[in-house]
């Protein structure tokens, strides 16, 4: 099954090796690209340098290679693409779509509390728009996107119709941080457009970012990407596996075993034998599900 010039990607952050949850996303994105006769790229999202671990990127690329998940082009590193992000920010500033912000996190929390919306632990820290109409004597710390009012709707290939009122639920979000680092939302949108990404397949924990990224795509006049968010792998405590909570690295000394675990999360059958044969069978199963109008898992 071919869908235009399909280009997909897997974009891990090098904050540690791949774990079971990230392998699910890697396998799903690879299978989707192969089932659509498209390209599969790998991008190392290393702009949040304080969180990056030395050598983790090479470890991740080695784990992918052990599992025969090899990109069709050499990987790119976000840390080498700052000029692209600056150019995009300059465009947004010139268009009046981005503005400087002098608020600290404490300031944002205080503004929310003054509106009768105190920040709840683990909830989104909604920006109240304090600097939308000027810094009021404060020095600029960060740059934010001027988010338009209204509810945004989009279609997720697995989760179905989605919606979010970004202005109310998130507020004007950061494009360049107070520490001078580029925000994830801007970097990922610019990279997807620059690399010609047409389809994003990633973990469901990132679904909440989608509306913000579509808002940025629209503000910059970029094509909207198709999204599919895969099921999460949960730990024994019921929380999603993540590097932050100590998820174990996948053991690629037995790559088929690790791939089988990931495939079963995606609703695909367990395979034996050679990895290449297993990947071919999973690709067939994935394509069959897509042709039938359903999505794996």
Rosetta blueprint (number, residue, H / E / L):
1 X L
2 X L
3 X L
4 X L
5 X L
6 X L
7 X E
8 X E
9 X E
10 X E
11 X L
12 X L
13 X L
14 X L
15 X L
16 X L
17 X L
18 X L
19 X E
20 X H
21 X H
22 X H
23 X H
24 X H
25 X H
26 X H
27 X H
28 X H
29 X H
30 X H
31 X H
32 X H
33 X H
34 X H
35 X H
36 X L
37 X L
38 X L
39 X E
40 X E
41 X E
42 X E
43 X E
44 X E
45 X L
46 X L
47 X L
48 X L
49 X H
50 X H
51 X H
52 X L
53 X L
54 X L
55 X L
56 X H
57 X H
58 X H
59 X H
60 X H
61 X H
62 X H
63 X H
64 X H
65 X H
66 X H
67 X L
68 X L
69 X L
70 X L
71 X L
72 X L
73 X L
74 X L
75 X L
76 X E
77 X E
78 X H
79 X H
80 X H
81 X L
82 X H
83 X H
84 X H
85 X H
86 X H
87 X H
88 X H
89 X H
90 X H
91 X H
92 X H
93 X H
94 X H
95 X L
96 X L
97 X L
98 X E
99 X E
100 X E
101 X E
102 X L
103 X L
104 X L
105 X H
106 X H
107 X H
108 X H
109 X H
110 X H
111 X H
112 X H
113 X H
114 X H
115 X L
116 X L
117 X L
118 X L
119 X L
120 X L
121 X L
122 X L
123 X L
124 X L
125 X L
126 X L
127 X L
128 X L
129 X L
130 X L
131 X L
132 X L
133 X L
134 X L
135 X L
136 X L
137 X L
138 X L
139 X L
140 X L
141 X L
142 X E
143 X E
144 X E
145 X E
146 X L
147 X L
148 X L
149 X L
150 X L
151 X L
152 X E
153 X E
154 X E
155 X E
156 X E
157 X L
158 X L
159 X L
160 X E
161 X E
162 X E
163 X E
164 X E
165 X L
166 X H
167 X H
168 X H
169 X H
170 X L
171 X L
172 X L
173 X L
174 X E
175 X E
176 X E
177 X L
178 X L
179 X L
180 X L
181 X L
182 X E
183 X L
184 X H
185 X H
186 X H
187 X H
188 X H
189 X H
190 X H
191 X H
192 X H
193 X H
194 X H
195 X L
196 X L
197 X L
198 X L
199 X E
200 X E
201 X E
202 X E
203 X E
204 X H
205 X H
206 X H
207 X H
208 X H
209 X H
210 X H
211 X H
212 X H
213 X H
214 X H
215 X H
216 X H
217 X H
218 X H
219 X H
220 X L
221 X L
222 X L
223 X L
224 X L
225 X L
226 X E
227 X E
228 X E
229 X E
230 X E
231 X L
232 X L
233 X L
234 X E
235 X L
236 X L
237 X L
238 X L
239 X L
240 X E
241 X L
242 X L
243 X L
244 X L
245 X L
246 X L
247 X L
248 X L
249 X E
250 X L
251 X L
252 X H
253 X H
254 X H
255 X H
256 X H
257 X H
258 X H
259 X H
260 X H
261 X H
262 X H
263 X H
264 X H
265 X H
266 X L
267 X L
268 X L
269 X L
270 X L
271 X L
272 X L
273 X L
274 X L
275 X H
276 X H
277 X H
278 X H
279 X H
280 X H
281 X H
282 X H
283 X H
284 X H
285 X H
286 X H
287 X H
288 X H
289 X H
290 X H
291 X H
292 X L
293 X L
294 X L
295 X L
296 X L
297 X L
